[in-house]
Amino acid sequence: MKEETFQTPFSQALLTSVFVGFITCIICLVFNIVYRDTTGFHYGNSINVSTLIFGINLLFVIIGLIYFIFMNSSKKAEIIYIVLFIALTAFCVLKAESIINPQNEEEALHLRGLLLGLIIISGIGSLIIPLLFHNKRFRDAVL
């Protein structure tokens, strides 16, 4: 017997990614607070509460659209999606590692650490989307 659902594949992909984005955003905000308190890093004004909230949630809406497009393209789309986002996360980590500031190396080191943490948390979040998309309990309880 086929299960009855009122969600289309598009809405399931989008709502799953928005949910994961919301949880990822909360984790990133907690990481931001803990990292800044433990390291004493209070610079990097471009990474603040507002940019984290809007940036991460917008990012995950876009990731949900990308996931939907991949799901409709081929049978191996999920594997391609996972490999793509692992590669994209690795690329962003490498780019974040190259941040330098010759005037203040300590500030650059702390900014690098904060940015790396946020990138890794977001990368893990993007990889959770396919797991939750296919989880029946998640669909029933959240979507």
Backbone torsions as a table, in degrees:
resi	resn	phi	psi	omega
1	MET	NA	131.1	-178.5
2	LYS	-80.1	136.7	179.4
3	GLU	-73.9	144.6	-179.3
4	GLU	-92.2	131.0	179.1
5	THR	-139.0	148.3	178.4
6	PHE	-102.2	7.1	-179.0
7	GLN	-100.2	138.8	171.4
8	THR	-86.7	162.2	176.3
9	PRO	-57.6	-34.8	178.0
10	PHE	-64.3	-47.8	-178.4
11	SER	-68.0	-34.1	177.0
12	GLN	-63.8	-45.0	-179.8
13	ALA	-65.2	-44.5	-177.9
14	LEU	-67.9	-46.4	-179.1
15	LEU	-68.3	-34.6	175.5
16	THR	-63.8	-44.7	-179.6
17	SER	-69.1	-34.7	176.4
18	VAL	-65.9	-41.7	177.3
19	PHE	-62.0	-47.3	178.5
20	VAL	-63.2	-38.4	177.4
21	GLY	-62.7	-39.6	178.6
22	PHE	-63.7	-46.5	179.0
23	ILE	-65.3	-42.5	178.3
24	THR	-62.1	-39.4	179.1
25	CYS	-61.9	-44.6	178.8
26	ILE	-63.0	-43.2	178.8
27	ILE	-63.2	-42.0	178.9
28	CYS	-65.0	-38.3	177.4
29	LEU	-64.4	-42.6	177.2
30	VAL	-64.2	-44.1	177.9
31	PHE	-59.9	-43.4	179.5
32	ASN	-58.6	-47.0	-179.3
33	ILE	-65.3	-47.8	-178.2
34	VAL	-65.1	-43.5	-178.6
35	TYR	-62.6	-46.3	-179.0
36	ARG	-66.6	-36.7	178.8
37	ASP	-70.3	-39.9	-177.3
38	THR	-77.1	-31.0	-178.5
39	THR	-97.2	-15.3	-176.3
40	GLY	73.9	18.3	-179.9
41	PHE	-84.5	113.6	-178.4
42	HIS	-122.5	12.8	176.4
43	TYR	-95.4	-158.6	-179.7
44	GLY	67.1	54.7	-175.4
45	ASN	-63.5	-17.5	179.2
46	SER	-74.0	-18.6	175.3
47	ILE	-105.5	97.0	179.1
48	ASN	-136.2	-176.4	-176.1
49	VAL	-59.5	-44.3	-177.7
50	SER	-63.0	-47.3	-178.3
51	THR	-67.7	-33.8	177.2
52	LEU	-66.8	-45.8	-177.7
53	ILE	-63.7	-52.5	-177.4
54	PHE	-73.4	-41.0	-176.9
55	GLY	-65.4	-48.2	-177.2
56	ILE	-69.5	-41.4	179.5
57	ASN	-66.7	-40.0	176.0
58	LEU	-65.5	-41.4	177.4
59	LEU	-57.4	-43.4	-177.4
60	PHE	-75.2	-24.9	171.0
61	VAL	-65.1	-44.1	178.5
62	ILE	-64.6	-41.6	177.7
63	ILE	-62.1	-38.8	176.8
64	GLY	-62.5	-40.5	176.5
65	LEU	-64.9	-41.8	177.7
66	ILE	-62.8	-42.5	179.4
67	TYR	-61.8	-43.2	178.7
68	PHE	-61.6	-44.2	178.9
69	ILE	-61.2	-42.9	178.4
70	PHE	-64.2	-41.5	-177.3
71	MET	-63.9	-28.3	-179.4
72	ASN	-91.1	-3.4	-173.1
73	SER	-91.0	-41.9	-178.4
74	SER	-158.5	174.3	-178.9
75	LYS	-74.5	-28.6	-179.4
76	LYS	-95.8	18.9	-173.7
77	ALA	-63.0	-36.1	-178.1
78	GLU	-65.8	-40.2	177.6
79	ILE	-65.1	-42.8	178.3
80	ILE	-62.7	-42.4	177.9
81	TYR	-59.1	-47.3	-178.7
82	ILE	-63.8	-46.3	179.1
83	VAL	-62.8	-41.9	179.3
84	LEU	-61.0	-44.8	-177.3
85	PHE	-77.0	-26.1	171.0
86	ILE	-66.8	-44.4	179.3
87	ALA	-65.5	-41.2	179.0
88	LEU	-65.1	-40.5	176.6
89	THR	-64.4	-44.0	178.6
90	ALA	-62.7	-40.9	178.0
91	PHE	-61.9	-45.4	179.4
92	CYS	-65.1	-36.0	176.4
93	VAL	-63.7	-44.3	178.5
94	LEU	-62.9	-40.3	178.1
95	LYS	-66.9	-38.6	179.0
96	ALA	-67.4	-32.5	177.9
97	GLU	-65.9	-21.1	-176.1
98	SER	-90.9	6.9	178.3
99	ILE	-68.6	125.8	177.8
100	ILE	-132.8	152.6	174.5
101	ASN	-144.7	98.3	-175.5
102	PRO	-61.6	-26.3	-179.8
103	GLN	-75.7	-33.7	-177.2
104	ASN	-143.8	89.9	-176.6
105	GLU	-67.0	-33.8	-179.5
106	GLU	-65.9	-41.0	177.3
107	GLU	-63.6	-41.6	178.2
108	ALA	-63.9	-38.1	179.0
109	LEU	-63.9	-44.4	179.6
110	HIS	-68.5	-40.3	177.3
111	LEU	-62.7	-40.7	178.1
112	ARG	-60.8	-45.2	179.8
113	GLY	-63.0	-43.1	178.7
114	LEU	-64.0	-46.5	-179.1
115	LEU	-65.0	-40.5	178.2
116	LEU	-61.9	-42.9	178.4
117	GLY	-61.1	-44.3	-179.8
118	LEU	-65.7	-39.4	179.0
119	ILE	-65.8	-43.9	-178.6
120	ILE	-66.4	-42.5	178.0
121	ILE	-61.9	-44.2	179.0
122	SER	-66.0	-37.9	177.9
123	GLY	-63.6	-42.2	177.2
124	ILE	-64.7	-40.6	177.6
125	GLY	-59.5	-41.4	-179.9
126	SER	-65.9	-26.3	179.3
127	LEU	-83.0	-15.4	178.9
128	ILE	-80.6	-22.8	-176.9
129	ILE	-54.9	-48.9	179.5
130	PRO	-62.1	-33.0	178.9
131	LEU	-65.8	-45.8	-178.9
132	LEU	-73.6	-30.3	179.9
133	PHE	-59.9	-36.4	-177.3
134	HIS	-96.3	-0.1	-177.3
135	ASN	-85.0	116.6	-177.8
136	LYS	-65.4	-40.0	180.0
137	ARG	-64.1	-39.0	177.9
138	PHE	-64.4	-44.5	179.4
139	ARG	-59.7	-44.3	-178.1
140	ASP	-69.7	-40.1	-174.2
141	ALA	-83.8	-35.8	-172.4
142	VAL	-106.5	-48.0	-176.8
143	LEU	-82.1	NA	NA
